[in-house]
Amino acid sequence: MSDLKDSLMQWRYLVEAQVDFLRAVGEYRLDAAKAELVAAVASNQLSVARMKAQIAQELGGALRRLHRFENRN
């Protein structure tokens, strides 16, 4: 039983590390999308700005779902 518990704990640590990595990458990409959105608006590229706004919105939603997943487990 102890071996099983140790094995499961190792998997849990691995999953936690992966979730932390995904959160960090997601936050980085969200910040990059927001910066590109501001640049597109500043240069009056409205179609690019709409695309970047949609990307930022989708990334924000994904990060919120990831946060809920972390709090649930």
DRENVOMAR-664046 format. One record per residue: residue in one letter; x negated, y, z negated of N, C-alpha, C in turn; residue number from 1. Coordinates in pm, 1 decimal, padded with zeros to 6 digits. Each point is the difference from the previous one (the first is absolute). Example, Ala and Ser with C-alpha at 12.3 -4.5 7.8 and 13.67 -1.06 7.14 Angstrom:
DRENVOMAR-664046
A; -01319.0; -00569.0; -00780.0; 00089.0; 00119.0; 00000.0; -00090.0; 00120.0; 00000.0; 1
S; 00035.0; 00105.0; 00072.0; -00082.0; 00119.0; -00006.0; 00077.0; 00109.0; -00073.0; 2
***
This chain:
DRENVOMAR-664046
M; -00083.0; -00119.5; 00000.0; 00083.0; 00119.5; 00000.0; -00087.0; 00125.3; 00000.0; 1
S; -00110.4; -00006.4; -00071.4; -00088.3; 00116.1; -00006.5; -00061.2; 00030.9; 00136.1; 2
D; -00034.1; -00105.9; 00076.0; -00056.8; 00020.8; 00133.6; 00100.6; 00068.5; 00092.0; 3
L; 00124.9; -00041.1; -00009.9; 00103.8; 00061.1; 00081.9; 00017.5; 00147.1; -00037.3; 4
K; 00000.6; 00026.6; -00128.7; 00016.7; 00137.8; -00046.2; -00117.4; 00086.3; 00046.4; 5
D; -00121.7; -00051.9; -00010.0; -00117.6; 00074.5; 00046.1; 00006.7; 00025.0; 00150.3; 6
S; 00042.6; -00099.7; 00074.1; 00011.6; 00013.8; 00144.9; 00103.5; 00106.1; 00036.8; 7
L; 00112.7; -00002.1; -00068.9; 00104.0; 00099.4; 00026.6; -00046.2; 00140.6; -00036.7; 8
M; -00076.0; 00013.0; -00106.2; -00051.9; 00131.6; -00038.6; -00097.2; 00052.2; 00105.5; 9
Q; -00080.5; -00087.9; 00056.9; -00091.3; 00042.5; 00106.1; 00078.5; 00052.2; 00120.3; 10
W; 00106.9; -00069.1; 00036.2; 00083.1; 00045.7; 00110.7; 00066.2; 00132.9; -00032.9; 11
R; 00040.3; 00015.5; -00124.6; 00063.4; 00126.2; -00040.5; -00098.2; 00115.4; 00013.7; 12
Y; -00124.3; -00020.8; -00043.2; -00101.3; 00105.1; 00012.9; -00026.0; 00033.0; 00146.3; 13
L; -00001.0; -00102.0; 00084.3; -00021.2; 00021.1; 00143.0; 00113.8; 00082.8; 00059.6; 14
V; 00122.5; -00033.8; -00034.4; 00115.5; 00074.3; 00050.9; -00003.0; 00143.4; -00050.4; 15
E; -00034.0; 00020.5; -00126.1; -00008.2; 00135.5; -00054.1; -00105.3; 00082.2; 00073.5; 16
A; -00113.6; -00060.6; 00030.6; -00105.1; 00070.5; 00073.7; 00047.5; 00035.7; 00140.9; 17
Q; 00071.1; -00090.7; 00063.7; 00051.2; 00027.6; 00134.4; 00104.1; 00111.2; -00002.1; 18
V; 00086.6; -00000.5; -00098.6; 00101.7; 00104.4; -00011.1; -00066.7; 00134.7; -00025.9; 19
D; -00101.1; 00002.6; -00086.1; -00073.1; 00124.5; -00024.9; -00064.1; 00052.3; 00128.0; 20
F; -00058.8; -00090.4; 00078.0; -00062.2; 00039.5; 00126.1; 00104.4; 00055.8; 00096.6; 21
L; 00113.1; -00069.0; 00012.3; 00105.1; 00046.4; 00090.4; 00054.0; 00136.1; -00041.7; 22
R; 00012.4; 00021.7; -00130.3; 00046.9; 00129.4; -00048.4; -00099.6; 00110.0; 00035.6; 23
A; -00128.8; -00026.9; -00020.9; -00102.4; 00099.7; 00030.2; -00003.7; 00032.4; 00149.5; 24
V; 00007.6; -00102.1; 00083.5; 00000.5; 00022.7; 00145.2; 00126.5; 00075.6; 00040.8; 25
G; 00112.0; -00036.4; -00057.1; 00125.7; 00068.2; 00031.5; -00002.4; 00145.9; -00039.0; 26
E; -00053.0; 00030.0; -00118.4; -00008.9; 00139.0; -00043.7; -00094.0; 00079.2; 00090.3; 27
Y; -00110.7; -00061.8; 00040.2; -00093.2; 00066.6; 00090.9; 00067.2; 00030.5; 00133.9; 28
R; 00069.4; -00098.5; 00054.0; 00066.6; 00019.7; 00129.6; 00112.7; 00101.8; -00009.9; 29
L; 00070.0; 00001.4; -00113.0; 00106.0; 00098.7; -00019.3; -00059.1; 00140.0; -00003.3; 30
D; -00109.0; 00017.9; -00073.1; -00065.6; 00130.9; -00004.2; -00048.9; 00041.7; 00138.4; 31
A; -00055.5; -00094.3; 00074.8; -00047.5; 00029.9; 00135.7; 00116.7; 00038.8; 00090.5; 32
A; 00111.0; -00070.7; -00010.7; 00117.0; 00031.6; 00082.4; 00055.2; 00137.8; -00034.4; 33
K; 00000.2; 00034.2; -00128.5; 00047.3; 00132.6; -00040.2; -00091.6; 00109.1; 00054.5; 34
A; -00130.7; -00022.9; -00005.5; -00094.7; 00098.5; 00052.6; 00017.4; 00015.6; 00151.1; 35
E; 00019.1; -00110.8; 00070.4; 00022.0; 00006.5; 00144.6; 00133.0; 00067.5; 00032.2; 36
L; 00099.3; -00019.3; -00085.3; 00128.6; 00066.8; 00017.8; -00016.5; 00150.9; -00011.3; 37
V; -00071.7; 00044.3; -00100.6; -00023.8; 00143.4; -00018.1; -00075.6; 00056.8; 00119.9; 38
A; -00100.1; -00073.0; 00047.4; -00077.0; 00045.9; 00116.2; 00087.7; 00007.3; 00124.8; 39
A; 00088.4; -00097.3; 00017.6; 00088.0; 00000.3; 00117.2; 00098.7; 00115.9; -00005.9; 40
V; 00053.7; 00027.8; -00117.7; 00092.7; 00112.2; -00015.3; -00074.0; 00130.9; 00025.4; 41
A; -00121.3; 00010.6; -00052.6; -00077.3; 00122.9; 00017.3; -00033.2; 00026.2; 00146.7; 42
S; -00019.5; -00106.0; 00077.2; -00033.2; 00018.4; 00141.5; 00124.0; -00007.9; 00089.8; 43
N; 00117.9; 00000.9; -00061.3; 00128.4; 00003.1; 00070.4; 00020.6; -00122.1; 00090.4; 44
Q; -00047.1; -00115.3; -00044.0; 00022.9; -00125.1; 00072.5; 00116.7; -00072.3; -00067.5; 45
L; 00119.1; 00039.7; 00036.4; 00118.5; -00046.0; -00072.7; 00026.1; -00149.5; 00015.1; 46
S; -00024.7; -00056.9; 00116.7; 00024.3; -00144.0; 00016.2; -00098.3; -00080.7; -00084.7; 47
V; -00124.7; 00044.4; -00005.4; -00099.8; -00066.8; -00084.6; 00037.1; 00017.9; -00146.8; 48
A; 00048.0; 00118.4; -00035.2; 00039.2; 00027.0; -00138.7; 00114.5; -00091.1; -00042.5; 49
R; 00097.5; -00019.9; 00088.1; 00111.9; -00090.4; -00033.4; -00049.9; -00142.6; -00020.5; 50
M; -00091.4; -00043.3; 00085.0; -00055.1; -00135.1; -00012.1; -00076.6; -00014.8; -00131.6; 51
K; -00081.9; 00099.5; -00033.5; -00077.9; -00006.0; -00123.9; 00091.1; 00006.6; -00122.3; 52
A; 00108.0; 00075.9; 00009.4; 00095.3; 00006.4; -00111.4; 00065.5; -00135.6; -00021.7; 53
Q; 00034.4; -00068.0; 00109.2; 00060.6; -00133.0; -00011.7; -00099.1; -00098.9; -00060.1; 54
I; -00124.8; 00005.8; 00043.1; -00103.2; -00088.8; -00054.4; -00017.9; 00025.1; -00149.2; 55
A; -00007.0; 00127.2; -00038.1; -00017.3; 00033.9; -00141.5; 00118.9; -00049.3; -00082.1; 56
Q; 00120.1; 00012.6; 00055.0; 00119.3; -00045.6; -00071.2; -00002.2; -00151.9; -00017.7; 57
E; -00037.9; -00072.8; 00104.4; -00006.2; -00146.0; -00009.6; -00107.4; -00045.3; -00098.8; 58
L; -00115.4; 00065.4; 00002.4; -00106.1; -00035.3; -00094.7; 00042.1; 00029.7; -00143.3; 59
G; 00066.5; 00112.9; -00020.5; 00048.7; 00032.8; -00133.3; 00098.7; -00103.8; -00051.1; 60
G; 00089.9; -00044.8; 00087.4; 00095.4; -00104.5; -00037.8; -00068.6; -00130.7; -00033.5; 61
A; -00099.8; -00035.9; 00079.6; -00073.8; -00124.3; -00026.6; -00072.8; 00007.4; -00133.6; 62
L; -00057.6; 00115.7; -00030.9; -00069.1; 00014.6; -00128.7; 00097.8; -00006.1; -00116.8; 63
R; 00120.1; 00056.1; 00018.1; 00100.8; -00008.6; -00106.7; 00042.7; -00145.1; -00023.1; 64
R; 00019.0; -00075.0; 00109.2; 00036.1; -00141.8; -00014.4; -00112.0; -00078.2; -00067.5; 65
L; -00123.1; 00030.1; 00035.1; -00114.1; -00066.2; -00062.4; -00004.6; 00031.2; -00149.4; 66
H; 00028.7; 00124.0; -00035.8; 00000.6; 00039.4; -00141.4; 00110.1; -00074.4; -00075.6; 67
R; 00117.8; -00013.2; 00061.3; 00108.2; -00075.8; -00064.2; -00038.9; -00145.9; -00016.7; 68
F; -00067.5; -00056.8; 00099.6; -00046.1; -00138.4; -00007.6; -00097.5; -00017.1; -00115.8; 69
E; -00090.9; 00095.5; -00016.6; -00097.0; -00008.4; -00109.8; 00069.1; 00006.5; -00135.0; 70
N; 00096.8; 00086.9; -00013.7; 00068.8; 00015.4; -00128.2; 00086.6; -00120.6; -00032.7; 71
R; 00046.7; -00068.7; 00102.3; 00086.1; -00115.8; -00021.6; -00079.5; -00121.5; -00045.5; 72
N; -00124.2; -00009.8; 00043.5; -00080.3; -00119.5; -00031.4; -00102.1; 00027.5; -00105.2; 73
***
